[in-house]
């Protein structure tokens, strides 16, 4: 039997879509909705001219995180915003988070307004990469408006200066304590005003984009992983990506602290841009674990009752990872024994995110599956 990769110390560095149906566990829902810890945060207003914001955008000093929503405003909506600036009408403020290290401004709320302005200055409306673009002429205005059907380049110099000098108020948020950027998760969670409430992982994907986030997205397409989930295509709300994050975060179970949501967020912050060696070992480990699970337990092995049980998945997959080079031939029988253990069943259906409960089910999975 080919030797599998050794377990990696993960915390050493700090389409057509089918949604996954999860088994309803009340404690998991409560954990997802848990309140954040206390942060020391500074918030202050800043009045930027549109010209300054545009220059910052071009210099990459303003960052709209890659996940975020696509530019969904219609050209008429964007045109009316531009007209509001020209007519000195009030425009809602935008919110930025100032990153501690880079000092870049991350957009928390106001993406549609900012992109409308930037597109108008560029003279192009739509997504250039997708080929969905057209010349940005102001539409939907009164026929009597001197701005109707005009581009920025067609404005009189005085109107160009007026728009350049128009002010958009911003609120800039900085985290003072603790010495990291973890609060931005909770700030974004509350301030983002898009039409669809984002899941925890969608928010993480927005804020903590980087090599580790890309790594999770890549692993989510692994063939054996998709077989474990029983879904060919990635979940539209990234619930499957969060399960991969949960797997890596819980490999070092002694570090686990409740709530699960906060623990996963801190883990993602700590590993945002890891070394290539870290990613290579983590990839080898994850794919090896998935192969062992599918080969020995079959497809959809963690759909215990109504749907996928994330508590069974995390405990079994982490147990396999920690014993990847010593998988017994009768692990399928041992797994059936595990699922008939009353203590284990209770730990996967009750308060599944409590510290002692999590550690107990991990200990049971490891002992029943791998001890002689």
C-alpha positions as a printed Julia matrix, in Angstrom:
372×3 Matrix{Float64}:
   0.0    0.0     0.0
   1.36   3.4    -1.03
   2.45   5.45    1.93
   0.28   8.5     2.5
   1.65  11.91    3.49
   2.37  12.6     7.11
   0.0   14.76    9.14
   0.94  18.41    8.86
   0.97  20.83   11.8
  -1.64  23.11   10.28
  -1.61  25.92   12.85
   2.13  26.27   12.69
   1.45  29.38   10.58
  -0.44  31.66   12.2
 -22.14  27.28  -12.31
 -25.01  24.96  -11.95
 -25.14  24.82   -8.24
 -26.7   22.29   -5.9
 -26.9   23.34   -2.27
 -25.88  20.91    0.45
 -28.6   19.74    2.8
 -27.3   19.68    6.38
 -28.76  17.77    9.25
 -30.43  20.33   11.51
 -28.54  20.55   14.81
 -29.77  23.37   17.03
 -26.42  24.02   18.71
 -24.73  24.47   15.31
 -27.33  27.1    14.35
 -26.85  28.89   17.68
 -23.09  28.89   17.15
 -23.41  30.44   13.68
 -25.53  33.21   15.21
 -23.28  33.79   18.23
 -22.26  37.29   19.28
 -18.71  38.52   18.59
 -16.05  39.19   21.23
 -15.29  42.7    22.47
 -12.97  44.81   20.3
 -11.45  48.25   20.69
 -12.29  50.01   17.45
 -11.76  53.5    16.1
 -14.24  54.96   13.62
 -13.82  58.38   12.05
 -15.32  60.27    9.1
 -13.36  61.34    6.04
 -14.59  63.45    3.14
 -13.0   62.37   -0.14
 -13.46  64.04   -3.49
 -14.47  61.64   -6.24
 -11.21  62.42   -8.04
  -9.19  61.36   -4.99
 -11.22  58.15   -4.59
 -10.7   57.33   -8.27
  -6.95  57.88   -7.99
  -6.81  55.69   -4.88
  -8.73  52.99   -6.76
  -6.32  53.12   -9.68
  -3.36  52.97   -7.29
  -4.94  49.91   -5.61
  -5.16  51.79   -2.31
  -8.88  50.96   -2.26
  -9.77  47.3    -2.42
 -13.13  45.75   -3.18
 -12.57  42.17   -1.95
 -12.66  39.7    -4.78
 -15.66  37.66   -3.7
 -17.84  40.53   -3.1
 -20.98  40.85   -5.06
 -20.74  41.51   -8.72
 -21.58  44.98   -9.95
 -25.36  44.58   -9.99
 -26.59  48.11  -10.52
 -28.21  48.91  -13.84
 -26.85  51.78  -15.9
 -29.87  53.92  -15.03
 -29.17  53.49  -11.29
 -25.52  54.4   -11.75
 -26.48  57.38  -13.92
 -28.83  58.78  -11.29
 -26.05  58.53   -8.7
 -23.73  60.56  -10.93
 -26.5   63.11  -11.45
 -26.99  63.34   -7.67
 -23.38  64.47   -7.29
 -23.76  67.0   -10.11
 -26.94  68.42   -8.55
 -25.46  68.48   -5.02
 -28.07  66.02   -3.79
 -27.26  63.92   -0.68
 -25.58  60.56   -1.26
 -25.28  57.89    1.48
 -21.77  57.43    2.9
 -19.49  54.49    2.25
 -17.61  52.44    4.85
 -13.98  51.38    4.66
 -11.91  49.12    6.89
  -8.27  50.22    7.14
  -5.97  47.21    7.19
  -3.3   47.36    9.85
  -0.3   46.22    7.79
  -1.01  47.4     4.26
  -2.96  50.55    5.23
  -5.24  49.82    2.28
  -8.92  50.64    2.52
 -11.22  47.64    2.2
 -14.75  48.43    1.12
 -17.22  47.23    3.74
 -20.31  48.94    2.39
 -20.84  51.09   -0.7
 -19.38  48.98   -3.47
 -22.15  49.77   -5.96
 -21.77  53.54   -5.47
 -18.0   53.44   -5.76
 -17.98  51.24   -8.84
 -20.56  53.47  -10.5
 -18.25  56.46  -10.06
 -15.15  54.58  -11.18
 -16.91  53.19  -14.26
 -18.13  56.65  -15.24
 -14.63  58.1   -15.01
 -13.35  55.13  -17.05
 -16.08  55.72  -19.62
 -17.09  52.04  -19.62
 -20.09  50.41  -17.95
 -20.11  46.68  -17.26
 -17.6   43.87  -16.74
 -14.61  44.26  -19.02
 -13.34  40.73  -18.32
 -16.67  39.14  -19.31
 -17.01  41.29  -22.41
 -20.22  42.72  -20.99
 -19.42  46.37  -21.44
 -20.59  49.49  -23.22
 -19.81  53.16  -23.32
 -21.1   54.74  -20.11
 -23.57  57.43  -21.12
 -25.88  58.83  -18.48
 -29.27  57.21  -19.0
 -32.69  57.6   -17.43
 -32.3   61.34  -16.82
 -34.75  64.01  -17.9
 -34.55  64.81  -21.61
 -34.03  68.41  -20.56
 -30.96  67.57  -18.47
 -27.76  68.79  -20.06
 -26.08  65.6   -18.8
 -28.5   63.21  -20.54
 -26.72  60.66  -22.8
 -23.32  62.23  -22.14
 -20.09  60.55  -21.13
 -17.64  62.09  -18.68
 -15.31  62.84  -21.57
 -18.11  64.8   -23.29
 -18.75  67.02  -20.26
 -17.76  70.65  -20.37
 -14.5   71.23  -18.45
 -16.45  73.02  -15.71
 -18.78  70.02  -15.25
 -15.81  67.66  -15.2
 -14.26  69.76  -12.43
 -17.57  69.82  -10.56
 -17.81  66.03  -10.59
 -14.12  65.61   -9.74
 -14.53  67.91   -6.75
 -17.8   66.36   -5.53
 -17.43  64.93   -2.04
 -18.41  61.46   -0.87
 -18.36  61.01    2.89
 -16.68  57.85    4.15
 -16.41  56.28    7.57
 -13.08  54.58    8.19
 -12.93  51.78   10.72
  -9.71  50.6    12.37
  -9.17  47.88   14.94
  -6.95  48.99   17.82
  -7.12  45.89   20.01
  -6.45  42.98   19.76
  -3.47  43.34   17.46
  -5.01  41.77   14.36
  -7.82  42.42   11.88
 -10.4   39.93   13.14
 -13.05  42.56   13.89
 -13.53  43.32   10.2
 -15.45  40.04    9.9
 -18.09  41.21   12.35
 -18.13  44.77   11.03
 -18.75  43.58    7.5
 -21.35  41.13    8.77
 -23.37  44.03   10.19
 -22.72  46.88    7.78
 -23.02  45.09    4.45
 -26.4   46.09    3.07
 -26.67  43.81    0.07
 -29.96  42.13   -0.71
 -28.91  38.61    0.36
 -27.65  37.82    3.86
 -24.18  36.32    3.48
 -23.14  33.07    5.14
 -20.19  33.03    7.53
 -17.87  31.59    4.89
 -18.97  34.07    2.23
 -17.99  36.85    4.61
 -14.61  35.21    5.3
 -14.11  34.74    1.56
 -14.69  38.45    1.11
 -12.47  39.73    3.87
  -9.67  37.19    4.23
  -8.99  36.62    0.56
  -5.48  35.39   -0.13
  -3.56  32.2    -0.78
  -5.29  30.2     1.94
  -8.75  31.18    0.72
  -7.79  30.24   -2.85
  -6.43  26.96   -1.52
  -9.78  26.13    0.15
 -11.66  26.94   -3.05
  -9.35  24.68   -5.07
  -9.72  21.75   -2.64
 -13.49  22.1    -2.84
 -13.33  20.71   -6.39
 -11.54  17.51   -5.35
 -13.4   14.53   -6.87
 -13.36  12.41   -3.71
 -14.49  15.37   -1.6
 -17.45  15.93   -3.91
 -18.3   12.22   -3.54
 -18.22  12.55    0.26
 -20.67  15.44    0.06
 -22.8   13.7    -2.55
 -22.95  16.81   -4.71
 -21.18  17.24   -8.04
 -21.07  21.03   -7.95
 -19.86  23.43   -5.24
 -22.42  24.82   -2.84
 -23.76  28.25   -3.8
 -23.26  29.6    -0.26
 -19.81  28.03    0.37
 -21.0   25.72    3.14
 -18.76  23.02    1.68
 -15.76  25.36    1.76
 -16.44  26.03    5.44
 -16.35  22.27    6.11
 -12.83  22.11    4.64
 -11.79  25.07    6.79
 -13.33  23.32    9.79
 -11.37  20.14    9.03
  -8.01  21.93    9.03
  -8.86  24.13   12.01
  -9.83  21.14   14.17
  -6.79  18.99   13.37
  -5.19  20.49   16.46
  -8.2   19.86   18.67
  -6.48  20.98   21.88
  -6.55  24.56   20.59
 -10.28  24.61   19.98
 -12.33  27.31   21.71
 -16.01  28.06   21.45
 -17.75  29.55   19.51
 -16.9   27.55   16.42
 -17.61  30.52   14.15
 -15.03  32.68   15.88
 -12.49  29.85   16.05
 -12.72  29.28   12.29
 -12.4   32.98   11.59
  -9.26  33.29   13.75
  -7.77  30.24   12.08
  -8.34  31.74    8.64
  -6.72  35.01    9.73
  -3.7   33.17   11.13
  -3.17  31.22    7.92
  -4.19  33.86    5.38
  -0.98  33.78    3.34
   0.98  30.65    4.27
   4.14  29.31    2.67
   3.94  27.07   -0.39
   5.31  24.12    1.61
   2.41  24.48    4.04
  -0.12  24.46    1.21
   1.51  21.49   -0.5
   1.48  19.35    2.65
  -2.06  20.4     3.51
  -3.25  19.52    0.0
  -1.58  16.11    0.15
  -3.14  15.4     3.53
  -6.66  16.46    2.58
  -6.73  14.53   -0.7
  -5.3   11.44    1.02
  -7.97  11.58    3.74
 -10.74  11.96    1.16
  -9.45   8.95   -0.79
  -9.37   6.8     2.35
 -12.91   7.83    3.3
 -14.43   7.17   -0.13
 -12.52   3.92   -0.65
 -13.51   2.46    2.72
 -16.76   4.19    3.72
 -18.26   4.91    0.32
 -19.99   8.02   -0.98
 -22.06  10.28    1.3
 -20.82   8.42    4.42
 -21.69  11.3     6.76
 -25.35  11.58    5.8
 -26.52   9.91    8.98
 -30.16  10.93    9.18
 -31.83  13.74    7.26
 -28.7   15.25    5.78
 -24.96  15.72    6.13
 -23.86  15.72    9.77
 -20.91  18.11   10.06
 -20.02  16.85   13.55
 -19.58  13.29   12.28
 -17.64  14.56    9.29
 -15.16  16.65   11.27
 -14.45  13.99   13.91
 -14.01  11.09   11.47
 -11.98  12.98    8.88
  -9.66  14.42   11.53
  -9.24  10.96   13.07
  -8.28   9.6     9.65
  -5.86  12.49    9.12
  -4.15  11.83   12.44
  -3.76   8.13   11.57
  -3.31   8.44    7.82
  -0.46   5.9     7.67
  -2.2    3.36    9.91
  -5.68   2.84    8.47
  -7.01  -0.59    9.57
  -8.48  -2.91    6.95
 -11.73  -3.17    8.89
 -12.3    0.57    9.27
 -15.74   0.24    7.67
 -16.83  -2.13   10.47
 -15.27   0.15   13.06
 -17.19   3.07   11.57
 -20.49   1.22   11.93
 -19.54   0.5    15.54
 -18.79   4.19   16.07
 -22.22   5.15   14.74
 -23.87   2.76   17.19
 -22.04   4.2    20.2
 -24.53   6.15   22.31
 -21.97   8.61   23.67
 -20.75   9.38   20.17
 -24.27   9.82   18.82
 -25.04  12.24   21.62
 -21.89  14.24   20.88
 -22.92  14.6    17.23
 -26.51  15.65   17.82
 -26.57  17.73   20.99
 -24.33  20.66   21.92
 -21.96  19.82   19.07
 -19.77  22.92   19.34
 -19.17  22.92   23.12
 -15.49  22.42   23.87
 -15.83  19.24   25.94
 -18.36  17.76   23.52
 -16.11  18.4    20.53
 -13.08  16.9    22.28
 -15.13  13.92   23.46
 -16.38  12.99   19.99
 -12.87  13.39   18.58
 -11.5   11.07   21.27
 -14.25   8.51   20.62
 -13.73   8.6    16.85
  -9.99   8.17   17.24
 -10.3    5.33   19.77
 -13.06   3.3    18.1
 -11.73   3.7    14.56
  -8.02   3.22   15.19
  -7.2    1.63   18.54
  -6.64  -2.13   18.69
